[in-house]
Amino acid sequence: MLFIYDPVSKNLIGPFTAASAGASRIETGAWSTKIDEHSASANVKLEWEDLHIIKNAGERFPFLNKQEKCELSTLRVQTLMDALKEAPLFQG
């Protein structure tokens, strides 16, 4: 599972699913500022169906604000997935 978190707006969008083997090489915070097209994480292909958005997710889930250390445990992933199921669809 992959999520996009905008540290400026504090919005979380997801879930995305990694659809390539490159997913095993994603570095924590790899997309926190920009995507380096020459890094391993740029090779990850994503799939998605219904994307949801949680506005101000950084307030509700403070661990998202620590981008350089934001590594999600299985419990945190499940918590975000449950919250996204209840969130409105992303219209973007």
For each residue, the residues with C-beta under 8 A, 3 or more apart:
1: 14 15 16 17 18 77 81
2: 14 15 16 17 18 23 26 44 46
3: 12 13 14 15 16 80
4: 12 13 14 16 31
5: 10 11 12 13 57 58 64 67 70
6: 9 10 11 12 13
7: 10 32 58 65 67
8:
9: 6 55
10: 5 6 7 55 56 57 58 59 64 65
11: 5 6 53 54 55 56 57
12: 3 4 5 6 53 54 57 61 64 80 84
13: 3 4 5 6 51 52 53 90 92
14: 1 2 3 4 48 51 52 80 84
15: 1 2 3 48 51 52 80 81 84
16: 1 2 3 4 46 47 48 51
17: 1 2 46 47 48
18: 1 2 22 23 26 44 45 46
19: 45 46 47
20: 23 43 44 45
21: 24
22: 18 25 26 40 41 43 44 45
23: 2 18 20 26 44
24: 21
25: 22 40 41 43
26: 2 18 22 23 30 40 41 44
27: 30 39 40 41
28: 68 69 70 71
29: 32 67 68 69 70
30: 26 27 35 39 41
31: 4 34 35 41
32: 7 29 67 68
33:
34: 31
35: 30 31 39 41 42
36: 39 41 42
37: 42
38: 42
39: 27 30 35 36 42
40: 22 25 26 27 43
41: 22 25 26 27 30 31 35 36 44
42: 35 36 37 38 39
43: 20 22 25 40
44: 2 18 20 22 23 26 41
45: 18 19 20 22
46: 2 16 17 18 19
47: 16 17 19
48: 14 15 16 17 51
49:
50: 89
51: 13 14 15 16 48 89 90 92
52: 13 14 15 84 85 87 88 89 90
53: 11 12 13 87 88 89 90 92
54: 11 12 57 60 83 84 87
55: 9 10 11
56: 10 11 59 60
57: 5 10 11 12 54 60 61 64 83
58: 5 7 10 61 62 64 65
59: 10 56 62
60: 54 56 57 83
61: 12 57 58 64 76 79 80 83
62: 58 59 65 66
63: 66 70 72 76
64: 5 10 12 57 58 61 67 70
65: 7 10 58 62
66: 62 63 69 70
67: 5 7 29 32 64 70
68: 28 29 32
69: 28 29 66
70: 5 28 29 63 64 66 67
71: 28
72: 63 76 77 80
73: 76 77
74: 77 78
75: 78 79
76: 61 63 72 73 79 80
77: 1 72 73 74 80 81
78: 74 75 81 82
79: 61 75 76 82 83
80: 3 12 14 15 61 72 76 77 83 84
81: 1 15 77 78 84 85
82: 78 79 85 86
83: 54 57 60 61 79 80 86 87
84: 12 14 15 52 54 80 81 87
85: 52 81 82
86: 82 83
87: 52 53 54 83 84
88: 52 53
89: 50 51 52 53
90: 13 51 52 53
91:
92: 13 51 53
